[in-house]
Amino acid sequence: MSVLIDIILAILAVYLALQSLLAPRLTQSVFLFFAFGLALALAWIRLGAVDVAITEAAIAAGFLGVLFLDALRDFSPRGSEKKENLEAVQNALPKNNTKSLLLPGMALMLGLGLFLLIALEAVWKIPDGGGLTAAAEALLPESGVEHPVTAVLLNFRAYDTWLEIGVILLGLLAVFAVGGIKIYRKPVMATQDPLLRQVILFFTPVLFLFGAFLLYIGKTGPGGAFQAAVLWGAIGILLHLGGRPVFSMIPRWLGQLLLTIGLGFFLILGFLFIAGGATLFEYPPAHAGVLILIVETMAAISIAAALTAIFANLNQMNEGPNEIESTN
């Protein structure tokens, strides 16, 4: 029964991924993407990586979902624009598009088939001890943490996590490249929505404390930097919606420091390890626990700042160019 559930979940994830790419309408694509993110979260739960499942659900289906829904408002045509846009798209398509779609379709099916064969071969070759599970558990006392997922993400394969932080930062730079590097609107000292004001007053300390708890508990259980960052990033988004943009209320150099401190500290620490005769991101066993906690804290701050900045910048861009001031 367990194997059957895993097979159905794997097929469902691949199906939803393809449908989210091939959906004829943006609305369908967005909601299929939500479902795909939740299917991946369930798959990570089945693998025992609750940490990754929480991150997948929060960032892929949560944060990105909010941005996609906001984008639908801008890309959804109104009234007579729908007919005009449809005619423009039809005229832009080649008249005989069956042959033009045949080659990409065959390439996609071939790539998917090869991926499934490689995945089946990898599963078939897993030894009775559980593959890398036994190796990870054997080295867990030297990792500095007691949770195997945290040990893998922050110690055994720390460069993956470092690159993931870099990807989020690159996403923010892409937003800047599209809209130009702008400063945020001057903060409104009080929101006009009393309900939103009460939500901010109540949830800000709750989200901060719960995020700090997830950050610390990641050493022994599900939690860690990404989970804490999502909650701390939600604080920044709430403040922005309430008329108190975080990056307008702090000096520009401090905002840049918050955005880069996670990636930079990770890299500086790795160079220090190399200078000491170790390999990149190879923590000394005696200090691994403390170093991992510091790394996770810095990473959580940077990820939270990046998520806040992405939302704030896109939200501001949607408000119109007249409300955006240049850095000059």
Summary of the structure (lengths in Angstrom):
residues: 328
radius of gyration: 22.8
end to end distance: 63.2
largest distance: 68.1
contacts: 957
relative contact order: 0.10
helix: 77%
strand: 1%
